[in-house]
Structure formats: C-alpha cells, structure tokens
Amino acid sequence: MMASMMSVVNPGDKVVIFSPFYENYGADTILSGAQPIYVPLVPPAFDFDAELLEDAFRQGAKALILCNPSNPCGKVFTYDELKIIADLAIKYDAYVITDEVYEHIVYAPNKHIYMASLPGMRERTIVCNSLSKTYSITGWRLGYVIANPQVIDRVKKVHDFLTVGAAAPLMEAAVTGLKFGDDYYEGLAAHYTHMKELFCGGLKNLGFTFTEPQGAYYVLMDVSEFGVKDDVKFCEWMTEHVGVAAVPGSSFFREDVHNLIRFHFAKKDETLNAALDNLATLRAKADGFKE
Ligand SMILES: Cc1ncc(COP(=O)(O)O)c(C=O)c1O
C-alpha cells in the first residue's frame, strides 16, 4: 500500500478515504506528504453520499482508497456503488487504490466485485492485496500489487528502496497456497460463514444492536444503551470486568463516533461461545462502568 501510494501521490496531493477506515490509510497518506479527505460511510448501513464523494474529488483528489470488503464495518460495495466511484475517478482523472485482502471472506448473498473489472477502471486501479487473510498467515506480511505497467515500474522501484523485498523462504512457501483450487476458497468462505453465524447469532440472541458484516470478520456493535461517551474506557472496562476485548470504534472513524466497538470473530467455536457467555453478563455488570 505504501509503495503504491508513494508511486502515484506527490507531496501536496489529496487522497479520498472512506471513514471508518483501516487506520493505515490515513498514516500512509500523510507519510506520502498528501492530505486525506474523509468521506463518511454512515452507520448502521454504511452508505455514502454520492454528492459528498464528488465534492471530495472536486477538491483535486489524486486517488481514492477503497477497502472492499471493509475493515472495520464489513461493507461489501455493490456494483452500483463501485460504478459511482469509478465514474468519478474517470471524470476527475484519479486512481483507485484498492485493498481487497478480504476478497474471499464474503457472506452470501453478497458478492465481491473487483473495481478493476469495471469499464475503464483496469488502467486506473491499483490493487493491493495480501496473503494474510486468504491463507491464514497473518504476520508473514506477504502481499502483491496489480496495476498498469507504468505504475508497476514505479511501485517496484519504491518497494525496493522501502523494504528491498519480502523474505524469500516465505515467498516460496506462499506459492503452495497460490496453487490451491476453487474448493479451498469455497471452504474458507464456509468456515468464516460458520463463525459469523455463531457469533452474530449469539449477539442477536442477547439482544445487542450491531451491523451484521457482509464480508471480512469484524462486527461493529452499538453500545449507546450503556450511555458510553468514551469508547476507549468502555473497552478497557469490558476487558477487565466482562472478559471480552474489543477495539474502540473511534480509532477507525474520522467523525466523532464513540458509541461503536469492534469485535473480531476469527476464533475457535469454544472461544466464541465463551465470549458470548461472558457478554451475557454485560448488561448486569454495566452499572459498574463509570467514565
Ligand atoms: C484492510 C486490511 N488491509 C491490510 C491488512 C494487513 O495486511 P498484511 O498482513 O499483509 O500486512 C489488514 C490486517 O488487519 C487489513 O485489515
């Protein structure tokens, strides 16, 4: 991502980022010397306003970063939404830098559509992908970029100076995964669907308010019912007193959002069941939460 950004973005340029966002995008933009322009994805459905998006492009955006499926909100962009973004990228001559690390973790009937497959987008899409999630090797930090040859030439140079290269033995091992057949990806989606249904089904039974993800493996839960103003303190308190850890939603939002917390459900059944048992005590214990 950083090599892609530095290849197409110059100091002083502007980059559009949907909020909530995976934290690196803001930092990558700033490290490239560019200025982020945030466009809200509005909870609970995480839709965007096409007018606001065009305003952002009109300010002279050089690129937009698209996380699809999205961490943290689990949104999978529809064809119509991608088309709005693509048409604006073409109209304002901007790149779309995609982060599609959750491309194979999508829940039916949602479908992941590649931005690069839209008319006119192959040339101006820079796909950043990682092997972390698809092959369950988070921590290996192996990824790849797909873009037009001119951009790839620049990405290769920047990447060489940033990191020299990924560890060679890990790259050799990863080839094993890249040769897997379709049944592997079907099994992966089924495995995550099982975890999603177990965890979201449990949250639903407990009567919590949350957005069911369309893809990726996170759930944003609304904790307004506990009168939360400081989600960081709430997450600390919940970890200590309820025994379930979550990430404060405010770390992903540019807007002043403090009523959401993010759970991660890529866990064994027994861990998810234990978490749900603990969350069943949340309401009774919440009186003890003081800000
Ligand atoms: C949206 C997104 N992009 C990238 C990454 C990290 O990828 P890698 O493991 O290749 O550094 C993550 C990991 O959490 C992620 O959620």
The ligand as a Gaussian input file, in Angstrom:
#p B3LYP/6-31G(d) Opt

LIG

0 1
 C       -7.901000      -3.972000       5.462000
 C       -6.569000      -4.559000       5.806000
 N       -5.534000      -4.386000       4.966000
 C       -4.318000      -4.898000       5.257000
 C       -4.115000      -5.624000       6.411000
 C       -2.744000      -6.150000       6.728000
 O       -2.217000      -6.890000       5.716000
 P       -0.787000      -7.574000       5.950000
 O       -0.973000      -8.673000       6.942000
 O       -0.407000      -8.085000       4.611000
 O        0.140000      -6.541000       6.471000
 C       -5.157000      -5.824000       7.310000
 C       -4.936000      -6.574000       8.562000
 O       -5.603000      -6.424000       9.546000
 C       -6.424000      -5.288000       6.991000
 O       -7.456000      -5.449000       7.830000

